């Protein structure tokens, strides 16, 4: 796919890094240092303003199939998409937007004003953390097919009844499938004889009620106090507090900037707002951060988020979550002790990937960095996979059909299951198997 990416900051760079392996990518960026960094990728780099019509023409906008505008300025991104549509009305456009005046959900469609998708990475991150916090035992939660299918990722503790058992002996609910096991840095799609071990991270996919029933297997026996602390009162912190405020949590917000903390205290009357540094041990002890069910560090500094999360964990917090603006850091954070590390950039990358796949992908989620992906696909009448038993399909070894939704019916498949036209199919796949999955659904 011919793609133009406007903006080569962290978001643009990582979108380009993901796409350039299989697509023809041109980057437009006005910062020279960012241009130099982007030139390390297999892409064409143009220096200048992406909203400049002349530069868009130089980037061959007339032949482009996708424009991704991800500069740090909302208005530049919006104008870029509008200009691109005027120059090529067939091009698909995606704009990164952070101002709440423009967007009130993680992903919004605004085709009437020239954008096929508007993405707010900050809202996406806040929404993802909110979902995780709604299931205390989980370290990742996602919904598919309008909530008919749920995915949860859990860590197997020392006393977990699954530890040491073969998957075939695990007695998981019927409408639930273990789609993946992460062990250290390795990922496997498990089979009946595979043994579940302590510290494994397991991905379960199935009906919401079946997945909910498995939660008791991962409970640690500690009663929750519903106390949560958020460190960082920027856009992510504010969005997250607003989402959490709709539930019965007792919320504390730490913000280092005095003026901002005063403004937050005024706008969040039911939240304890403290002007202080989340990396200051004395403040953390004074505010009893170690007694929290969860501490979420979402400042604009990866280093501060890491230090704050590890400090809270050391003080006794049950779960610590850290924002990692650089996706490469997320795995490192978890290696050194952070329970969950999430990058706001990944939501943008996922949305862009949906547009580049072209096989009816409704949603796409990456887990454990980019080691695995879960995609929701609508099977078409001409798809190669339809009307055949799965056992008769040459399905790639690095992928598994986790669930099929046919109308209101949810099917956890076996070898005799057939996929029919218009079925919603949820698939767990390794990146290497993705092209083979695309081929089956093309």
PEJOWO-V948334 format. One record per run of one state. SS is the DSSP state (a for helix, b for strand, c for the rest). FROM is the first residue (numbers start at 0). LEN is the number of residues. Records with the same first field share a line. If there is no record, write none. Layout:
SS->FROM-LEN / FROM-LEN
This chain:
c->0-1 / 6-3 / 19-4 / 29-2 / 38-5 / 47-5 / 58-2 / 63-2 / 69-4 / 87-4 / 96-10 / 113-1 / 119-1 / 134-3 / 147-1 / 155-10 / 169-6 / 183-2 / 188-6 / 195-5 / 206-1 / 218-8 / 231-3 / 244-5 / 255-2 / 267-4 / 275-5 / 286-2 / 291-2 / 297-4 / 315-3 / 323-3 / 335-4 / 342-2 / 357-3 / 367-4 / 378-10 / 392-6 / 406-2 / 411-6 / 418-5 / 441-1
b->1-5 / 23-6 / 43-4 / 65-4 / 91-5 / 106-4 / 114-5 / 137-7 / 148-7 / 165-1 / 175-8 / 185-3 / 194-1 / 200-6 / 226-5 / 249-6 / 271-4 / 293-4 / 318-5 / 339-3 / 360-7 / 371-7 / 388-1 / 398-8 / 408-3 / 417-1 / 423-7
a->9-10 / 31-7 / 52-6 / 60-3 / 73-14 / 110-3 / 120-14 / 144-3 / 166-3 / 207-11 / 234-10 / 257-10 / 280-6 / 288-3 / 301-14 / 326-9 / 344-13 / 389-3 / 430-11
